[in-house]
Amino acid sequence: MSLKDSFRGPEASLDDQIESFAVERVPDDKRWPIPAISLVLLGNATAMFFFSFGAQQTFLVGWPMMLLPIGYFMVGAVLIGSLTMRMASREGLSQSLISRGLGFGSRGAALTSFIYAVNFVYYFLFEGTIVSHAIAYYFDIPIDSLAGIGIFALIGLVTIAFVWRGMYAMSALQTWGFPIFVGLLVWALVALGSQHDVAGVDQWHSTATGGGAALWTAMSFANGQMIFQGLMATDYGRFASRRIRYRGTSTIMLLELVPMVAIVFIGAMLGATLVGDFGQEKAQDPGFVFVHLMGLAGVIFVVITQIRINVMNLYGGSITLSSGFDVVARFRPGRPWWMFAVWIFGVVFYATNVINHLGTFLAITGVLTNTWVLIILADYFVCRGWLGLGRSEDIEFRENEVREWNPCGLLSLGIAVLVGALGIVEVYPVAYASFISMILGPLLHVALTKATGGRYYTPAADQRRTPAPVSEDRA
């Protein structure tokens, strides 16, 4: 394979590019090389979100304490991502499809698909809000005005055009977009040094109170991101070779996370440098920071970066919604049209200032998403792999191959989420909620699957006799 071929996907029809195997296995001859997958994931690694995340870690615990949550985030994301990507590559299935066989059933997995889709809607909204802020700051437009909403909606529509052909479009976008990102970031850092006294690590001070409580909050934020990054990589890891080993999946995760962590630390430096002049809210808002440093070039920087990450949010959201509605509504209009659903939800909820609600969201998604993902991993590696309660290859995912509802996964998720919700409503400290849920859920699932002998992996007799009808849209 030539160097050029290692950074692009195999030949594929336009239909395959557009639909991106959203409701099917990825065939072996449509798998991508590791460098090509890593190139696509660079869009996620350099998201504006991570500038905010770094500043927020500084404001919570400061230096050097912030190394604990950031280190936990990186190590955990590599571990979770390596496992989920290995699983997805062997099966050629998205996380939503593989959930059908791994503990949830076809309709139960549709429920978890909607949980997963909420993440993409939120991050699409978050990144879109940053670019709207940048344009609004520069042109002095009220952020929450009709014009501000119009900016968000228009940029979102432009983004959809860049991801209509799925992985192939994203690969082309990241190929030319990453060098532009690096060049503009260097410009921003030079401007920072010329306009401000740059804060060294000894000046990265916490603005929070509470010591241990602030550290647990920082860990909770990192926990919400840790699982999601590993999970998001799976949507692209299903395109990796079926023969890929853990060394390969770990390499993909590291190639994504090393630049990501660099962005986190740059965000911490920007926040610590600007907080004294502009306050905590603006110092952690890249939409303000880069416009302040670079003027119109800062607007361009934010717009380009936002498009590079939001193509991934639109893509991921469309994949998971395709899977969910395929079962629930027996409706298959085509993957790209679900991107419009993510866009519409983003526009509707734009009026909420998501940056100020980041902590609450990460706590909630840490409870929901983390628990779901770890139940899937427990099912695949423990229930099926170690205990041998079901087959460990060619996992069932079609409706006539799995139950509609698998009570083992659903009960485990429900109980764990209920316990986590008690933390969200502050019956106990919210920072503990995601950790408790993500430990409790997999343990319950293994116990229930073992107790039932794995019988809920296969359809009931009456379900096998009466296959689900196929509408014309699904033909």
Buried (B, 14 or more C-beta within 10 A) or exposed (E): EEEEEEBBBBEBEEEBBBBBBBBBBBEEEBBBBBBBBBBBBBBBBBBBBBBBBBBBBBBBBBBEBBEBBBEBBBEBBBBBBBBBBBBBBBBBBBBBBBBBBBBBBBBBBBBBBBBBBBBBBBBBBBBBBBBBBBBBBBEEBEBBEEBBBEBBBEBBEEBBEBBBBBBBBBBBBBBEBBEBBEEBBEBBBEBBEEEBEBBEBEBBEBBBEEEEEBBBBBBBBBBBBBBBBBBBBBBBBBBBBEEBEEEBBBBBBBBBBEBBBBBBBBBBBBBBBBBEEBEBEBBBBBBBBBBBBBEEBBBBBBBBBBBBBBBBBBBBBBBBBBBBBBBBEBEBEEBBEBBBBBBEBBBEBBEEBBBEEBBEBBBBBBBBBBBBBBBBBBBBBBBBBEBEBBEBEEBBBBBEBBBBBBBBBBBBBBBBBEBBBBBBEEEEEBBBBBBBBBBBBBBBBBEBBBEBEBEBBBBEEEBEEEEBEEEEEEE
